[in-house]
Amino acid sequence: DEWMSKIRALRSELKEMRDEGELNSKQYRELYNKAKGGFFRNKKHLNNYVEDEVKA
């Protein structure tokens, strides 16, 4: 299933960011829920969003 492979990639990317200290647990949970809702098209979109919105 396309959605399943996409969400797994996004969630693993989010876990990596959290473990490296780029995201705190509140930011992680917020982005996790956005990913679940289909907000991010792909990992690049997720990374761009984090750079623009979270780290700003």
A tleap script that builds the chain and sets N, CA, C and O, in Angstrom:
source leaprc.protein.ff14SB
mol = sequence {
  NASP GLU TRP MET SER LYS ILE ARG ALA LEU
  ARG SER GLU LEU LYS GLU MET ARG ASP GLU
  GLY GLU LEU ASN SER LYS GLN TYR ARG GLU
  LEU TYR ASN LYS ALA LYS GLY GLY PHE PHE
  ARG ASN LYS LYS HIE LEU ASN ASN TYR VAL
  GLU ASP GLU VAL LYS CALA
}
set mol.1.N position { 0.845 -1.193 0.000 }
set mol.1.CA position { 0.000 0.000 0.000 }
set mol.1.C position { 0.882 1.246 0.000 }
set mol.1.O position { 1.828 1.344 0.782 }
set mol.2.N position { 0.571 2.187 -0.872 }
set mol.2.CA position { 1.391 3.387 -1.035 }
set mol.2.C position { 1.440 4.228 0.235 }
set mol.2.O position { 2.506 4.692 0.639 }
set mol.3.N position { 0.269 4.424 0.869 }
set mol.3.CA position { 0.220 5.242 2.081 }
set mol.3.C position { 1.075 4.629 3.187 }
set mol.3.O position { 1.767 5.339 3.915 }
set mol.4.N position { 1.019 3.313 3.303 }
set mol.4.CA position { 1.767 2.622 4.361 }
set mol.4.C position { 3.268 2.837 4.205 }
set mol.4.O position { 3.954 3.128 5.186 }
set mol.5.N position { 3.783 2.700 3.000 }
set mol.5.CA position { 5.225 2.883 2.804 }
set mol.5.C position { 5.619 4.345 3.020 }
set mol.5.O position { 6.700 4.628 3.536 }
set mol.6.N position { 4.743 5.272 2.626 }
set mol.6.CA position { 5.025 6.695 2.821 }
set mol.6.C position { 5.046 7.044 4.307 }
set mol.6.O position { 5.959 7.726 4.772 }
set mol.7.N position { 4.051 6.583 5.047 }
set mol.7.CA position { 3.965 6.937 6.468 }
set mol.7.C position { 5.113 6.308 7.248 }
set mol.7.O position { 5.609 6.906 8.203 }
set mol.8.N position { 5.541 5.114 6.857 }
set mol.8.CA position { 6.680 4.484 7.536 }
set mol.8.C position { 7.954 5.288 7.326 }
set mol.8.O position { 8.745 5.457 8.253 }
set mol.9.N position { 8.152 5.782 6.109 }
set mol.9.CA position { 9.333 6.597 5.811 }
set mol.9.C position { 9.299 7.897 6.607 }
set mol.9.O position { 10.312 8.307 7.174 }
set mol.10.N position { 8.130 8.549 6.651 }
set mol.10.CA position { 8.003 9.807 7.385 }
set mol.10.C position { 8.215 9.592 8.881 }
set mol.10.O position { 8.895 10.385 9.533 }
set mol.11.N position { 7.644 8.536 9.421 }
set mol.11.CA position { 7.772 8.279 10.858 }
set mol.11.C position { 9.206 7.945 11.239 }
set mol.11.O position { 9.675 8.357 12.299 }
set mol.12.N position { 9.905 7.208 10.394 }
set mol.12.CA position { 11.303 6.892 10.709 }
set mol.12.C position { 12.155 8.158 10.647 }
set mol.12.O position { 13.075 8.328 11.448 }
set mol.13.N position { 11.855 9.037 9.707 }
set mol.13.CA position { 12.563 10.317 9.610 }
set mol.13.C position { 12.305 11.164 10.857 }
set mol.13.O position { 13.229 11.771 11.399 }
set mol.14.N position { 11.056 11.205 11.307 }
set mol.14.CA position { 10.717 11.953 12.516 }
set mol.14.C position { 11.437 11.386 13.739 }
set mol.14.O position { 11.946 12.142 14.567 }
set mol.15.N position { 11.481 10.067 13.854 }
set mol.15.CA position { 12.164 9.435 14.992 }
set mol.15.C position { 13.645 9.784 14.985 }
set mol.15.O position { 14.232 10.051 16.033 }
set mol.16.N position { 14.247 9.780 13.794 }
set mol.16.CA position { 15.658 10.130 13.669 }
set mol.16.C position { 15.902 11.560 14.143 }
set mol.16.O position { 16.841 11.820 14.897 }
set mol.17.N position { 15.044 12.493 13.693 }
set mol.17.CA position { 15.177 13.895 14.097 }
set mol.17.C position { 15.035 14.046 15.607 }
set mol.17.O position { 15.783 14.800 16.230 }
set mol.18.N position { 14.083 13.335 16.195 }
set mol.18.CA position { 13.860 13.420 17.639 }
set mol.18.C position { 15.064 12.866 18.396 }
set mol.18.O position { 15.512 13.462 19.376 }
set mol.19.N position { 15.583 11.737 17.946 }
set mol.19.CA position { 16.705 11.106 18.635 }
set mol.19.C position { 17.983 11.937 18.535 }
set mol.19.O position { 18.820 11.903 19.437 }
set mol.20.N position { 18.136 12.688 17.434 }
set mol.20.CA position { 19.309 13.547 17.264 }
set mol.20.C position { 19.150 14.876 17.988 }
set mol.20.O position { 20.087 15.674 18.025 }
set mol.21.N position { 17.980 15.125 18.563 }
set mol.21.CA position { 17.757 16.342 19.327 }
set mol.21.C position { 17.271 17.517 18.504 }
set mol.21.O position { 17.205 18.634 19.016 }
set mol.22.N position { 16.929 17.299 17.239 }
set mol.22.CA position { 16.419 18.386 16.404 }
set mol.22.C position { 14.999 18.776 16.807 }
set mol.22.O position { 14.592 19.924 16.634 }
set mol.23.N position { 14.244 17.811 17.346 }
set mol.23.CA position { 12.861 18.058 17.752 }
set mol.23.C position { 12.691 17.687 19.216 }
set mol.23.O position { 13.270 16.709 19.686 }
set mol.24.N position { 11.888 18.476 19.942 }
set mol.24.CA position { 11.515 18.036 21.281 }
set mol.24.C position { 10.271 17.163 21.164 }
set mol.24.O position { 9.727 17.004 20.072 }
set mol.25.N position { 9.820 16.599 22.275 }
set mol.25.CA position { 8.727 15.627 22.196 }
set mol.25.C position { 7.415 16.273 21.756 }
set mol.25.O position { 6.602 15.628 21.093 }
set mol.26.N position { 7.199 17.541 22.118 }
set mol.26.CA position { 5.969 18.224 21.702 }
set mol.26.C position { 5.962 18.453 20.188 }
set mol.26.O position { 4.955 18.209 19.524 }
set mol.27.N position { 7.085 18.921 19.648 }
set mol.27.CA position { 7.195 19.131 18.202 }
set mol.27.C position { 7.064 17.808 17.458 }
set mol.27.O position { 6.406 17.733 16.420 }
set mol.28.N position { 7.695 16.765 17.995 }
set mol.28.CA position { 7.627 15.441 17.374 }
set mol.28.C position { 6.180 14.981 17.273 }
set mol.28.O position { 5.746 14.522 16.217 }
set mol.29.N position { 5.438 15.099 18.359 }
set mol.29.CA position { 4.048 14.625 18.388 }
set mol.29.C position { 3.192 15.427 17.412 }
set mol.29.O position { 2.342 14.863 16.724 }
set mol.30.N position { 3.413 16.739 17.348 }
set mol.30.CA position { 2.654 17.594 16.427 }
set mol.30.C position { 2.909 17.182 14.973 }
set mol.30.O position { 1.970 17.057 14.187 }
set mol.31.N position { 4.174 16.974 14.622 }
set mol.31.CA position { 4.525 16.583 13.256 }
set mol.31.C position { 4.072 15.161 12.953 }
set mol.31.O position { 3.680 14.861 11.825 }
set mol.32.N position { 4.122 14.284 13.956 }
set mol.32.CA position { 3.657 12.903 13.796 }
set mol.32.C position { 2.183 12.898 13.409 }
set mol.32.O position { 1.770 12.164 12.510 }
set mol.33.N position { 1.398 13.721 14.094 }
set mol.33.CA position { -0.036 13.789 13.801 }
set mol.33.C position { -0.308 14.427 12.442 }
set mol.33.O position { -1.248 14.030 11.752 }
set mol.34.N position { 0.506 15.416 12.048 }
set mol.34.CA position { 0.355 16.001 10.715 }
set mol.34.C position { 0.646 14.949 9.644 }
set mol.34.O position { -0.050 14.873 8.631 }
set mol.35.N position { 1.678 14.142 9.876 }
set mol.35.CA position { 2.016 13.074 8.924 }
set mol.35.C position { 0.865 12.082 8.836 }
set mol.35.O position { 0.504 11.634 7.748 }
set mol.36.N position { 0.298 11.745 9.975 }
set mol.36.CA position { -0.825 10.805 9.996 }
set mol.36.C position { -2.005 11.352 9.198 }
set mol.36.O position { -2.712 10.595 8.533 }
set mol.37.N position { -2.217 12.662 9.263 }
set mol.37.CA position { -3.323 13.290 8.558 }
set mol.37.C position { -3.068 13.517 7.075 }
set mol.37.O position { -3.949 14.004 6.366 }
set mol.38.N position { -1.868 13.169 6.592 }
set mol.38.CA position { -1.571 13.312 5.170 }
set mol.38.C position { -1.061 14.680 4.775 }
set mol.38.O position { -1.101 15.038 3.598 }
set mol.39.N position { -0.580 15.454 5.738 }
set mol.39.CA position { -0.106 16.809 5.462 }
set mol.39.C position { 1.152 16.811 4.593 }
set mol.39.O position { 1.290 17.652 3.705 }
set mol.40.N position { 2.071 15.873 4.845 }
set mol.40.CA position { 3.347 15.847 4.124 }
set mol.40.C position { 3.264 14.941 2.909 }
set mol.40.O position { 2.774 13.815 2.984 }
set mol.41.N position { 3.760 15.462 1.770 }
set mol.41.CA position { 3.738 14.688 0.530 }
set mol.41.C position { 4.828 13.621 0.524 }
set mol.41.O position { 4.625 12.508 0.038 }
set mol.42.N position { 5.997 13.981 1.077 }
set mol.42.CA position { 7.146 13.071 1.076 }
set mol.42.C position { 8.168 13.547 2.112 }
set mol.42.O position { 7.928 14.525 2.820 }
set mol.43.N position { 9.304 12.855 2.196 }
set mol.43.CA position { 10.310 13.199 3.201 }
set mol.43.C position { 10.910 14.580 2.950 }
set mol.43.O position { 11.216 15.308 3.894 }
set mol.44.N position { 11.075 14.935 1.691 }
set mol.44.CA position { 11.629 16.252 1.376 }
set mol.44.C position { 10.694 17.356 1.862 }
set mol.44.O position { 11.150 18.362 2.407 }
set mol.45.N position { 9.394 17.172 1.667 }
set mol.45.CA position { 8.408 18.135 2.143 }
set mol.45.C position { 8.476 18.245 3.669 }
set mol.45.O position { 8.410 19.346 4.214 }
set mol.46.N position { 8.605 17.117 4.352 }
set mol.46.CA position { 8.739 17.105 5.810 }
set mol.46.C position { 9.979 17.880 6.241 }
set mol.46.O position { 9.906 18.722 7.136 }
set mol.47.N position { 11.119 17.599 5.606 }
set mol.47.CA position { 12.364 18.275 5.978 }
set mol.47.C position { 12.295 19.775 5.713 }
set mol.47.O position { 12.773 20.568 6.525 }
set mol.48.N position { 11.706 20.172 4.586 }
set mol.48.CA position { 11.550 21.597 4.293 }
set mol.48.C position { 10.656 22.267 5.325 }
set mol.48.O position { 10.948 23.378 5.767 }
set mol.49.N position { 9.580 21.614 5.710 }
set mol.49.CA position { 8.661 22.157 6.706 }
set mol.49.C position { 9.379 22.343 8.044 }
set mol.49.O position { 9.218 23.371 8.702 }
set mol.50.N position { 10.161 21.355 8.437 }
set mol.50.CA position { 10.889 21.445 9.708 }
set mol.50.C position { 11.875 22.607 9.661 }
set mol.50.O position { 11.967 23.374 10.620 }
set mol.51.N position { 12.612 22.750 8.562 }
set mol.51.CA position { 13.571 23.854 8.434 }
set mol.51.C position { 12.878 25.204 8.501 }
set mol.51.O position { 13.342 26.106 9.198 }
set mol.52.N position { 11.763 25.352 7.780 }
set mol.52.CA position { 11.087 26.645 7.689 }
set mol.52.C position { 10.281 26.987 8.936 }
set mol.52.O position { 10.349 28.116 9.421 }
set mol.53.N position { 9.526 26.040 9.459 }
set mol.53.CA position { 8.569 26.332 10.523 }
set mol.53.C position { 9.113 26.067 11.922 }
set mol.53.O position { 8.953 26.895 12.819 }
set mol.54.N position { 9.748 24.933 12.109 }
set mol.54.CA position { 10.142 24.525 13.461 }
set mol.54.C position { 11.426 25.218 13.899 }
set mol.54.O position { 11.525 25.683 15.034 }
set mol.55.N position { 12.406 25.289 13.009 }
set mol.55.CA position { 13.700 25.857 13.385 }
set mol.55.C position { 13.748 27.371 13.246 }
set mol.55.O position { 14.758 27.988 13.584 }
set mol.56.N position { 12.688 27.971 12.762 }
set mol.56.CA position { 12.668 29.426 12.546 }
set mol.56.C position { 12.615 30.184 13.861 }
set mol.56.O position { 12.593 31.415 13.863 }
savepdb mol mol.pdb
quit
